[in-house]
């Protein structure tokens, strides 16, 4: 099986393990920044090294939109496991809401904003704000139904430590008033607004962002109805959704925004999410849930790559010997854990690693333990991942951690063909662990 086996296992991990996929993306972005390091490695067509779509100014609108949609899917490929889980959860959210929402968040009114804040306010990543048409645009029963649907859609993001809000606006002034209200929230809630608007609401968001680029960290502009004002310099990250009803002028205008936002210098990784544009049409069973999952993948990734208290733009390089103030520890890129300065460190549950340190560090467990429960998956995993946190784990612990993730992803039977010993070890350990595992 040799090299092919390693590749197969690695691809399974990338496809089904959210933690591993993000770890690999971070690593490849890091290598890509070091042009002279591992240059031979760059011959491989990894998604993380895909360049922005280019054009000569003569390409048709259809050609450019197709290239942008393909780039958006490629850029978000490492969020596929997360998005699949979100999609399935959104499909089943009708039966979840009544019992789960009160256990997830406190609901309050802040000015005109209905806001839901996770019960555990440690590590909140930002405020997801859905901007809706004015209440007068709804029939009496429609408004309640709309709020109920959106609250169901908030459940996955509340679990990911995002506060979630709803506001109805008719113009830019009303939206700015809502932003000011959100900025008055208690200090445990970061002043980081990730706003989503559709149709006219998307145009209102674009106008406010053009005038006040710092008002939002991220925008989802879903099917804008009209052309937008000029894109701001150093503006927020933007995801555009277009569809068959999007006019050609609006589509060209969205492409202009993409070109402008991508010209700003951002941190490695975050630069890929300065602007994505995709055709929201899909063959998925539930198109709305598909679009939601895609947008949530974009939102969580922007938040992950730019933790609370940092900027997604590049900072000036410091002279050698002078470390930058409040430098990242390298351990704050986990999917849903944002470490804040005043928060006591919490015990970390092992997941797929985020960083890959130098290989010369030796495992700390005794040699005899290194030989216990030896199998191909464990050997290949240790070759691919040299993070000391994982190399300190025994083979048994790794088998339990990886096996549980493979099983949750429905990939255990496929893995049985590649390494039956690993699967047998995992099933035995699972039986010994009992029902609490």
Residue pairs with C-beta under 8 A, 6 or more apart in sequence:
1 8
1 376
1 418
5 376
5 380
5 418
5 419
6 380
6 383
6 384
8 418
9 376
9 377
9 380
9 381
9 415
9 418
9 419
10 380
10 384
12 406
12 409
12 411
12 414
12 415
13 20
13 21
13 352
14 20
14 21
14 24
14 78
15 21
15 80
15 81
15 409
15 411
16 81
16 405
16 406
16 409
16 410
16 411
17 81
17 352
17 405
17 409
18 79
18 81
18 82
18 85
18 335
18 352
19 334
19 335
19 351
19 352
19 353
19 354
19 405
20 352
20 353
21 77
21 78
21 79
21 80
21 81
21 352
22 78
22 79
22 301
22 304
22 333
22 335
22 352
22 354
23 352
23 353
23 354
23 355
23 356
23 385
24 48
24 78
25 47
25 48
25 78
25 269
26 269
26 333
26 354
26 355
27 355
27 356
28 46
28 48
28 49
29 48
29 268
29 269
29 272
30 268
31 37
31 38
31 41
31 42
32 42
32 48
32 49
32 268
33 268
42 49
47 74
47 75
47 77
47 78
48 78
48 272
50 71
50 74
50 75
52 71
52 262
53 64
53 67
53 68
53 70
53 71
55 64
55 67
59 67
61 248
61 251
61 252
64 255
65 242
65 251
65 255
65 277
65 279
66 279
68 255
68 258
68 276
68 277
68 278
69 277
69 278
69 279
71 276
72 239
72 276
72 277
72 278
72 294
73 278
75 272
75 273
75 276
76 83
76 276
76 294
76 297
76 298
76 301
79 297
79 298
79 300
79 301
81 409
82 296
82 297
82 300
82 335
83 293
83 294
83 296
83 297
84 293
86 156
86 292
86 293
86 296
86 297
87 284
87 286
87 289
87 290
87 292
87 293
89 96
89 155
89 156
90 152
90 153
90 156
90 286
90 289
90 292
90 293
91 285
91 286
91 289
93 152
93 153
93 155
94 152
96 152
96 155
97 148
97 151
97 152
97 155
100 155
101 116
101 151
101 155
103 119
104 116
104 118
104 119
104 155
104 158
104 159
105 116
105 117
105 118
105 119
105 154
105 158
105 163
105 164
106 116
106 117
106 119
107 114
107 115
107 116
108 114
108 115
108 117
109 115
110 165
110 181
110 182
110 184
110 185
111 177
111 178
111 180
111 181
112 167
112 168
112 169
112 174
112 177
112 178
112 181
113 129
113 165
113 166
113 167
113 178
113 181
113 182
114 147
114 165
114 166
114 167
115 127
115 163
115 164
115 165
115 182
115 185
116 151
116 154
116 158
116 163
116 164
116 165
117 124
117 163
117 189
118 124
118 158
118 161
118 162
118 163
120 161
121 188
121 189
122 188
122 340
122 343
122 346
123 161
123 336
123 337
123 338
123 339
123 340
123 343
124 161
124 162
124 163
124 188
124 189
124 190
124 308
124 338
125 160
125 161
125 162
125 190
125 192
125 300
125 303
125 308
125 336
125 338
126 162
126 163
126 190
126 192
126 193
126 194
126 217
126 303
126 308
127 162
127 163
127 164
127 165
127 182
127 185
127 189
127 190
127 192
127 193
127 194
128 154
128 157
128 162
128 163
128 164
128 165
128 194
128 195
128 196
128 299
129 164
129 165
129 166
129 167
129 178
129 182
129 193
129 194
129 195
129 196
130 150
130 164
130 165
130 166
130 167
130 195
130 196
130 197
131 167
131 169
131 175
131 195
131 196
131 197
131 201
131 204
131 205
132 146
132 150
132 166
132 167
132 168
132 169
132 197
132 201
133 168
133 170
133 199
133 200
133 201
134 168
134 169
134 170
135 143
135 168
138 146
147 166
150 166
153 292
154 164
156 296
157 164
157 296
157 299
158 164
159 336
160 300
160 335
160 336
161 336
161 338
162 194
162 299
162 303
163 185
163 189
165 182
167 174
167 175
167 178
169 175
169 178
169 201
169 204
171 204
172 204
172 207
172 208
172 211
175 204
175 205
175 208
176 208
176 212
176 215
179 193
179 208
179 215
179 216
182 191
182 193
183 191
185 191
190 308
190 309
192 217
192 303
192 308
193 215
193 216
193 217
194 216
194 217
194 218
194 219
194 220
194 299
194 302
194 303
195 205
195 216
195 218
195 219
195 220
196 219
196 220
196 222
196 295
197 203
197 204
197 205
197 219
197 220
197 221
197 222
198 222
198 223
199 222
199 223
199 224
199 225
200 225
202 221
202 222
202 223
202 224
202 225
203 224
203 225
203 226
203 228
205 216
205 219
205 221
206 219
206 221
206 224
206 228
206 229
206 257
207 228
207 229
208 215
208 216
209 215
209 216
209 219
209 232
209 235
209 236
210 228
210 229
210 230
210 231
210 232
210 235
211 229
211 232
213 232
213 233
213 234
213 235
213 236
216 236
217 236
217 237
217 302
217 306
217 312
218 236
218 237
218 238
218 239
218 298
218 299
218 302
218 303
219 236
219 237
219 238
219 239
220 238
220 239
220 241
220 295
220 298
220 299
221 228
221 238
221 239
221 240
221 241
221 254
222 241
222 280
222 291
223 241
223 242
223 243
223 245
223 246
223 280
224 240
224 246
224 250
224 253
224 254
225 250
226 250
227 249
227 250
227 253
228 250
228 253
228 254
228 257
230 260
231 256
231 257
231 260
231 261
233 260
233 264
234 264
234 313
235 260
235 261
235 264
237 261
237 270
237 273
237 274
237 275
237 298
237 302
237 312
238 257
238 258
238 261
238 274
238 275
238 276
239 275
239 276
239 277
239 278
239 295
239 298
240 254
240 257
240 258
240 275
240 276
240 277
240 278
241 278
241 279
241 280
241 291
241 295
242 250
242 251
242 254
242 277
242 278
242 279
242 280
243 279
243 280
243 281
244 281
254 277
255 277
257 275
258 275
258 276
258 277
261 274
261 275
262 271
262 274
262 275
264 274
264 313
265 271
265 313
265 314
266 274
266 312
266 313
266 314
267 305
267 306
267 312
267 313
267 314
269 305
270 302
270 305
270 306
270 312
273 298
273 301
273 302
273 305
276 298
278 294
280 287
280 291
281 287
282 290
282 291
284 290
300 335
300 336
302 312
303 338
304 333
304 334
304 335
305 312
305 333
306 312
307 328
307 332
307 333
307 338
307 339
308 338
308 340
309 326
309 340
309 341
310 326
310 328
315 324
318 324
329 339
330 354
330 355
331 339
331 354
331 355
332 338
332 339
333 354
333 355
334 351
334 354
335 351
337 346
337 348
339 345
348 389
350 389
350 390
350 393
350 397
350 401
351 401
352 385
352 405
353 385
353 387
353 389
353 390
354 387
355 387
356 385
356 386
356 387
357 386
357 387
357 388
358 386
359 386
361 386
361 388
361 391
363 370
363 391
363 392
364 388
364 391
364 392
365 392
365 393
365 394
369 394
369 395
370 395
372 394
372 395
372 396
373 394
373 395
373 396
373 399
373 425
374 395
375 395
375 399
375 419
375 421
375 422
375 425
376 418
376 419
376 421
376 422
377 399
377 402
377 415
377 418
377 419
377 422
378 395
378 398
378 399
378 402
378 422
381 390
381 398
381 402
382 390
382 391
390 398
393 401
396 425
396 429
399 422
399 425
399 426
399 429
400 426
400 429
400 430
400 433
400 437
402 422
402 426
403 412
403 422
403 423
403 425
403 426
403 429
403 430
404 437
406 412
406 415
406 426
407 426
412 423
412 426
415 422
415 423
416 423
430 437
